């Protein structure tokens, strides 16, 4: 009889039962299934916003340099080596900003010393990744007043697998001002 009493007085073991563990796994799975797509959308939205801001910064640099130097400056879709304009309205591969003494689409940088008598390449930027960037023109020319002589220019930036509002419209007005707006993805 003493053996029966000792087994009844045994303390309960600490830990999780199999049922408790399975319920926890199911709850965590449901939470992850709903959270991961939202996080992926947030990452894509942040990526396209960063890419749009990168272009706007380069546009503002071109405008500011035109005013500062008192001469034309240009931002244009770059060729594959990022040293001259491509002449294309596809800006996905990158863009360059240069002072444009010759009023053309050629960055005649000469000595690379940024002399007042030659073009000066101020910035070469890699394009966008996992996105497409197109413009209504292959270049934007800023006058010494900060105005453009070929505006307004509209850019469309969208992710490769665009969903919801992951497309951006970037507009450069004749006055050189830029606006970015979100819009629904277009085919």
C-alpha positions in Angstrom: 0.0 0.0 0.0 2.9 2.3 0.6 3.8 2.0 -3.1 0.3 3.2 -4.2 0.5 6.2 -1.9 3.9 7.3 -3.2 2.7 7.3 -6.9 -0.3 9.3 -6.0 1.8 11.9 -4.2 4.1 12.3 -7.2 4.5 15.9 -8.3 3.3 16.9 -11.7 6.1 17.2 -14.3 6.8 20.8 -15.6 6.8 21.5 -19.4 4.5 21.7 -22.4 2.2 19.0 -23.5 2.0 17.9 -27.1 -1.4 19.6 -27.5 -0.1 22.9 -26.1 2.9 22.8 -28.4 0.7 22.1 -31.5 -1.7 24.9 -30.7 1.2 27.3 -30.3 2.7 26.3 -33.7 -0.7 26.8 -35.4 -1.1 30.3 -33.9 2.4 31.3 -34.9 1.8 29.9 -38.4 -1.3 32.0 -38.8 0.4 35.1 -37.6 3.3 34.6 -40.0 1.0 33.8 -42.9 -0.7 37.2 -42.5 2.4 39.3 -41.6 4.9 38.2 -44.2 3.0 39.4 -47.3 2.5 42.8 -45.5 6.2 43.0 -44.8 7.1 42.2 -48.4 4.7 44.9 -49.7 6.4 47.4 -47.2 9.8 46.5 -48.5 8.7 47.0 -52.1 7.1 50.3 -51.3 10.2 51.5 -49.5 12.4 50.4 -52.4 10.4 52.3 -55.0 10.2 55.4 -52.8 14.0 55.3 -52.3 14.6 55.0 -56.0 12.2 57.9 -56.8 14.0 60.1 -54.2 17.4 59.2 -55.7 16.3 60.5 -59.1 14.7 63.7 -57.5 18.0 64.4 -55.7 19.9 64.1 -59.0 17.4 66.4 -60.7 17.8 69.0 -58.0 21.5 68.8 -58.2 21.4 69.6 -61.9 19.1 72.5 -61.2 21.2 73.9 -58.4 24.4 73.6 -60.4 22.9 75.5 -63.3 22.0 78.4 -61.0 25.3 78.2 -59.1 27.5 78.1 -62.2 25.4 80.5 -64.2 25.4 78.1 -67.1 23.3 75.2 -68.5 23.4 71.8 -66.8 21.8 68.6 -67.9 20.6 65.4 -66.4 20.1 62.6 -68.9 19.5 58.9 -69.2 23.1 57.4 -69.3 24.7 54.9 -71.6 26.0 51.6 -70.1 29.4 53.1 -69.1 27.7 56.1 -67.3 29.9 58.6 -69.0 27.5 60.1 -71.6 23.8 60.4 -72.5 22.1 57.4 -74.2 19.4 59.4 -76.0 16.8 56.9 -74.8 13.8 57.6 -72.7 14.5 54.5 -70.6 16.3 55.7 -67.5 16.5 52.3 -65.8 20.2 51.8 -66.5 21.2 55.1 -64.8 21.6 58.8 -65.3 24.3 61.4 -65.3 24.4 65.1 -64.3 26.8 67.4 -66.0 27.4 71.1 -66.8 26.5 71.5 -70.4 28.6 74.2 -72.0 27.9 72.9 -75.6 24.1 72.8 -75.2 24.1 69.2 -76.4 23.7 65.7 -75.1 27.4 65.1 -74.9 29.4 65.3 -71.6 32.6 66.7 -73.0 34.4 66.6 -69.7 37.9 67.1 -71.2 40.4 67.3 -68.3 37.9 66.2 -65.6 39.0 69.3 -63.7 35.6 71.0 -64.0 37.0 74.1 -65.7 34.5 76.8 -66.7 35.3 76.2 -70.4 34.4 72.5 -70.4 31.6 70.3 -69.3 31.9 68.9 -65.8 30.4 65.5 -64.9 28.9 66.1 -61.5 27.2 62.8 -60.8 26.9 59.4 -62.4 24.3 57.2 -60.9 23.5 53.6 -61.4 19.9 53.0 -62.4 17.1 51.3 -60.5 17.1 47.6 -59.7 14.0 45.4 -59.9 12.1 48.4 -61.3 11.5 50.2 -64.6 12.0 53.9 -65.0 10.9 55.7 -68.1 10.7 59.4 -68.9 8.9 61.5 -71.4 12.2 62.9 -72.6 15.8 61.5 -72.6 17.2 64.6 -70.8 16.3 67.6 -68.8 18.2 70.9 -69.5 18.3 73.5 -66.8 19.0 77.1 -67.7 21.1 79.4 -65.4 17.7 80.7 -64.0 16.8 77.2 -62.8 14.1 76.9 -65.4 14.0 74.0 -67.8 13.9 74.6 -71.6 12.2 71.2 -72.3 9.8 70.7 -69.5 7.5 69.5 -68.1 9.1 66.1 -68.1 7.2 63.1 -66.6 8.8 60.0 -65.2 7.1 56.7 -64.4 8.8 54.4 -61.9 7.3 51.0 -61.1 8.5 47.7 -59.6 8.9 44.7 -61.9 6.0 42.9 -60.1 4.0 46.0 -59.4 1.0 45.6 -57.1 -1.4 48.1 -55.5 0.2 51.6 -55.5 3.8 50.7 -56.1 4.1 53.0 -59.1 5.4 56.6 -58.8 4.9 59.5 -61.1 7.7 62.1 -60.9 7.0 65.4 -62.7 9.5 68.1 -63.4 7.8 71.4 -64.2 9.1 74.2 -66.4 10.1 76.0 -63.3 12.3 73.0 -62.3 10.1 71.9 -59.4 9.6 68.2 -58.8 6.6 66.4 -57.4 6.3 62.7 -56.7 2.9 61.0 -56.5 1.8 57.4 -55.8 -0.5 55.8 -58.2 -2.0 52.4 -59.0 0.0 50.1 -61.1 -0.6 50.3 -64.8 -0.1 47.4 -67.2 
